[in-house]
Amino acid sequence: MTFWVYILRCADSSYYTGHTDNLEKRIGEHTTGAITGCYTFKRRPLELVFSQDCATREEALASERQIKGWNRKKKEAMMRGDWAEVSRLAKSAASIHLDPATPVHPEPPPAVRPELVEGHLTSPVHPSTSSGRTDEKMSR
């Protein structure tokens, strides 16, 4: 079975990150507003801007959590496939949290792989296994 981690751009330009075992159905659910309590419900229309297939649910969840921990600029660099910028931003973030006397070591390459997605998927959907949101105020 394949699992997916995905990012939606909402009408208010915020990002929503989630994972699922049926991407088309889940995106359709977001698009139609089938889950009224979901972050995306009042932020439609939505655009699928990133998706990545994963071999296991654990891998998809780990990728989702990793992406949720990133700031907006780092997420956008990943969506563009600009791994040099992702690395630069990771080093920049690491240097903020370290003692100035401690050398900054780059973090390992991100677990996520870019797969840009164009257009909208409108299939009916199945509930997400997990989901989350990121907007400018919530970004780190």
MARKOL-133559 format. One line per field, with one value per residue (C-alpha): residue number from 1; x, y, z. Coordinates in steps of 0.1 Angstrom, whole numbers, plus 2048, in hexadecimal, padded with zeros to 3 digits. Each point is the difference from the previous one (the first is absolute). Layout:
N
nr NUM | ...
X X | ...
Y Y | ...
Z Z | ...
//
This chain:
140
nr 1 | 2 | 3 | 4 | 5 | 6 | 7 | 8 | 9 | 10 | 11 | 12 | 13 | 14 | 15 | 16 | 17 | 18 | 19 | 20 | 21 | 22 | 23 | 24 | 25 | 26 | 27 | 28 | 29 | 30 | 31 | 32 | 33 | 34 | 35 | 36 | 37 | 38 | 39 | 40 | 41 | 42 | 43 | 44 | 45 | 46 | 47 | 48 | 49 | 50 | 51 | 52 | 53 | 54 | 55 | 56 | 57 | 58 | 59 | 60 | 61 | 62 | 63 | 64 | 65 | 66 | 67 | 68 | 69 | 70 | 71 | 72 | 73 | 74 | 75 | 76 | 77 | 78 | 79 | 80 | 81 | 82 | 83 | 84 | 85 | 86 | 87 | 88 | 89 | 90 | 91 | 92 | 93 | 94 | 95 | 96 | 97 | 98 | 99 | 100 | 101 | 102 | 103 | 104 | 105 | 106 | 107 | 108 | 109 | 110 | 111 | 112 | 113 | 114 | 115 | 116 | 117 | 118 | 119 | 120 | 121 | 122 | 123 | 124 | 125 | 126 | 127 | 128 | 129 | 130 | 131 | 132 | 133 | 134 | 135 | 136 | 137 | 138 | 139 | 140
X 800 | 80C | 7FD | 804 | 80B | 7F2 | 7FE | 7E2 | 801 | 7E1 | 7ED | 80F | 824 | 805 | 80C | 7F0 | 815 | 7F2 | 804 | 7E9 | 7FE | 7EA | 80B | 7E5 | 7E4 | 80F | 806 | 7DC | 7F4 | 814 | 7F3 | 7DB | 802 | 7F4 | 810 | 7F1 | 818 | 81F | 818 | 7FB | 7DA | 7FE | 81F | 7F4 | 808 | 81F | 81D | 815 | 823 | 815 | 7FC | 818 | 7F9 | 80D | 804 | 7F1 | 7E9 | 81C | 816 | 7E2 | 7FA | 825 | 802 | 7E0 | 80E | 821 | 7F0 | 7E9 | 81F | 80E | 7F9 | 7EE | 820 | 80E | 7DF | 7FF | 824 | 7F8 | 7E1 | 816 | 819 | 81B | 813 | 81E | 7E8 | 7F0 | 823 | 809 | 7E1 | 806 | 823 | 7F3 | 7E6 | 81A | 817 | 7E5 | 7FC | 825 | 819 | 815 | 81F | 7F1 | 807 | 7E1 | 7FC | 7E8 | 7E2 | 7FD | 7ED | 7DA | 7ED | 7E7 | 803 | 7F0 | 7E3 | 7EF | 7DC | 7ED | 7DA | 7E6 | 7F4 | 7DB | 7F8 | 7EB | 814 | 808 | 808 | 824 | 815 | 810 | 801 | 80D | 804 | 81A | 7FA | 817 | 7F7 | 806 | 820 | 820
Y 800 | 823 | 81D | 825 | 820 | 81F | 826 | 815 | 826 | 80F | 81F | 815 | 7F5 | 7EA | 7DD | 7E0 | 7E0 | 7DE | 7DB | 7E6 | 7DD | 80D | 821 | 807 | 7F8 | 815 | 81E | 7FD | 801 | 820 | 80F | 7F9 | 809 | 7DD | 805 | 820 | 802 | 7FD | 81E | 801 | 802 | 826 | 805 | 7F3 | 7FF | 7EB | 7F6 | 7E1 | 80D | 7E3 | 7DA | 7E4 | 7DB | 7EC | 7DB | 7FF | 814 | 807 | 80F | 816 | 80B | 807 | 815 | 813 | 808 | 80B | 817 | 80F | 809 | 815 | 825 | 80D | 808 | 7DE | 7EF | 815 | 7F8 | 7DB | 804 | 810 | 7E4 | 819 | 7E9 | 818 | 81A | 7E6 | 7F8 | 824 | 807 | 7E2 | 80C | 823 | 7F2 | 7EA | 81D | 814 | 7E4 | 7F8 | 810 | 818 | 7EC | 7E0 | 7F9 | 7FC | 7DE | 7FC | 7EA | 7E0 | 803 | 802 | 7E0 | 80F | 800 | 81A | 7F7 | 820 | 7FC | 817 | 805 | 7F3 | 7DD | 7FD | 7DC | 7F7 | 7FA | 7EC | 80E | 809 | 7EB | 820 | 824 | 822 | 823 | 81A | 825 | 81D | 806 | 7DC | 7FB | 7FD
Z 800 | 7F8 | 818 | 7F8 | 810 | 7F0 | 802 | 7F6 | 7FA | 80E | 7F2 | 81C | 7F4 | 820 | 7FC | 80D | 803 | 805 | 7F8 | 7F3 | 7F0 | 7E3 | 7F2 | 7E7 | 818 | 81C | 7E9 | 7F3 | 824 | 807 | 7DF | 807 | 824 | 80B | 823 | 80E | 81D | 7EB | 7FD | 7DA | 802 | 802 | 7EB | 7DE | 7E4 | 805 | 7EA | 804 | 7FE | 80C | 804 | 807 | 801 | 81D | 805 | 823 | 816 | 818 | 7E4 | 7F5 | 824 | 806 | 7E0 | 80A | 822 | 7F1 | 7E8 | 81B | 813 | 7E4 | 7FA | 7E1 | 7EC | 806 | 7F5 | 7E1 | 7F7 | 804 | 7E9 | 7E6 | 803 | 80C | 817 | 803 | 80E | 818 | 80C | 804 | 814 | 816 | 807 | 808 | 818 | 811 | 805 | 813 | 819 | 806 | 817 | 7EA | 80A | 7F3 | 7DB | 7EA | 7F0 | 7E3 | 807 | 7EB | 7DF | 805 | 7FE | 7E8 | 7DB | 7EA | 7EA | 7F4 | 7F7 | 7E9 | 7FF | 818 | 807 | 804 | 808 | 81E | 81F | 81E | 823 | 806 | 816 | 80E | 7F5 | 80A | 7F5 | 7FC | 7FA | 803 | 824 | 809 | 7ED | 812
//
